[in-house]
Amino acid sequence: MGTWSSDTLKSATLRLHKAGVENPGYDTTKLFESCLGKRIYSLNKEEIDTIPGKIWSSFENLIKLREQRMPIAKIVNEKEFWGRSFHVNTEVLDPRPDTEVLIEEALSEEFGQFLDLGVGSGCLLVTLLVEKPAAYGVGSDISPSCIRVAGINIERFGLKDRCKLVTSDWFSEINCNFDLIISNPPYISKDEYETLQPEIRYFEPKIALTLEDDGLESYRKIASEVSKYLNHNGRLIIEIGFGKYHQVKRIFERTDLSLENEIPDLCGITRALVFRKV
Ligand SMILES: C[S@@+](CC[C@H](N)C(=O)[O-])C[C@H]1O[C@@H](n2cnc3c(N)ncnc32)[C@H](O)[C@@H]1O
């Protein structure tokens, strides 16, 4: 036996705890399992103690990244959304469980052509395409890196023939109409951004989170044009930030869309608004 042993796992957990990581034990296990390629519970102490040194070395490298507060998803380049695993990197926002409420709402009725405005990793676009095999999707983003990552995920799920990706500043390069427009835009204000935990502030792309404004500029931009791109009876499903319900509602009152539904997240807080073009 070399210098590596099951005690290494304990000391890694302690190091993560000292670095301020919220769930150090869970993260240690996740990172160790990603090096090992299997679940840790299938091994006894003796088996752990005979794991080859090169696995422990890669584990040590991952622990160092997590000590710097890099999120697990960014370290292993995978993040789960709606039961599927997506490729992610530091150029795209990691898909969030709260965003799944947008999918649930979207799937509640039929749609043909849809637009995912601010496609990021492609988690919304891909999920809707897989769940609605007759639908066609357009994914747009201002960031060419997001378009690249969304492309990787589209390939992964074999959806190339059923969608198109466009680099676009909101609607600038969009030239058709949709039954559904879905969007999770940046909605963190400049002040809120300064208070975010290191995992988000230093490892998520700034453009996915904030326009360094009051957290409402994305909604103003989208509201000013969205109606032109919706078919009659079409829906806009848009994620909103905590505490922004009244302000976002007011912005969309100036459009010809009518508010149809307010969707709570897992904590019961309004997380998305649904508007319809009547
Ligand atoms: C909160 S992220 C959402 C990503 C993904 N849809 C999701 O739900 O995980 C917002 C996305 O909007 C994109 N974005 C920011 N400003 C934009 C703009 N002016 N036009 C189009 N996309 C923009 C960002 O690059 C980012 O990918």
The ligand as an SDF file (V2000), in Angstrom:
LIG
                    3D

 27 29  0  0  0  0  0  0  0  0999 V2000
  -29.5510   32.2140  -17.5270 C   0  0  0  0  0  0  0  0  0  0  0  0
  -28.7080   31.6640  -18.9960 S   0  0  0  0  0  0  0  0  0  0  0  0
  -29.8160   30.3980  -19.5500 C   0  0  0  0  0  0  0  0  0  0  0  0
  -29.1700   29.2950  -20.3120 C   0  0  0  0  0  0  0  0  0  0  0  0
  -30.0810   28.0740  -20.5600 C   0  0  0  0  0  0  0  0  0  0  0  0
  -31.2170   28.4280  -21.3730 N   0  0  0  0  0  0  0  0  0  0  0  0
  -30.5690   27.5010  -19.2310 C   0  0  0  0  0  0  0  0  0  0  0  0
  -31.7310   27.6680  -18.8820 O   0  0  0  0  0  0  0  0  0  0  0  0
  -29.7470   26.8770  -18.5310 O   0  0  0  0  0  0  0  0  0  0  0  0
  -29.0230   33.0140  -20.0930 C   0  0  0  0  0  0  0  0  0  0  0  0
  -28.4960   32.8640  -21.4910 C   0  0  0  0  0  0  0  0  0  0  0  0
  -28.8270   34.0540  -22.2290 O   0  0  0  0  0  0  0  0  0  0  0  0
  -27.7370   34.3980  -23.0590 C   0  0  0  0  0  0  0  0  0  0  0  0
  -27.8160   35.8360  -23.3640 N   0  0  0  0  0  0  0  0  0  0  0  0
  -27.4010   36.8820  -22.6290 C   0  0  0  0  0  0  0  0  0  0  0  0
  -27.6240   38.0420  -23.2920 N   0  0  0  0  0  0  0  0  0  0  0  0
  -28.2060   37.7130  -24.4700 C   0  0  0  0  0  0  0  0  0  0  0  0
  -28.6540   38.4590  -25.5920 C   0  0  0  0  0  0  0  0  0  0  0  0
  -28.5550   39.7960  -25.6300 N   0  0  0  0  0  0  0  0  0  0  0  0
  -29.1860   37.7930  -26.6470 N   0  0  0  0  0  0  0  0  0  0  0  0
  -29.2840   36.4240  -26.6230 C   0  0  0  0  0  0  0  0  0  0  0  0
  -28.8570   35.6610  -25.5910 N   0  0  0  0  0  0  0  0  0  0  0  0
  -28.3250   36.2950  -24.5210 C   0  0  0  0  0  0  0  0  0  0  0  0
  -26.5120   34.0090  -22.2430 C   0  0  0  0  0  0  0  0  0  0  0  0
  -25.3780   33.8420  -23.0610 O   0  0  0  0  0  0  0  0  0  0  0  0
  -26.9880   32.7200  -21.5810 C   0  0  0  0  0  0  0  0  0  0  0  0
  -26.6540   31.5950  -22.3340 O   0  0  0  0  0  0  0  0  0  0  0  0
  1  2  1  0
  2  3  1  0
  2 10  1  0
  3  4  1  0
  4  5  1  0
  5  6  1  0
  5  7  1  0
  7  8  2  0
  7  9  1  0
 10 11  1  0
 11 12  1  0
 11 26  1  0
 12 13  1  0
 13 14  1  0
 13 24  1  0
 14 15  1  0
 14 23  1  0
 15 16  2  0
 16 17  1  0
 17 18  1  0
 17 23  2  0
 18 19  1  0
 18 20  2  0
 20 21  1  0
 21 22  2  0
 22 23  1  0
 24 25  1  0
 24 26  1  0
 26 27  1  0
M  CHG  2   2   1   9  -1
M  END
$$$$
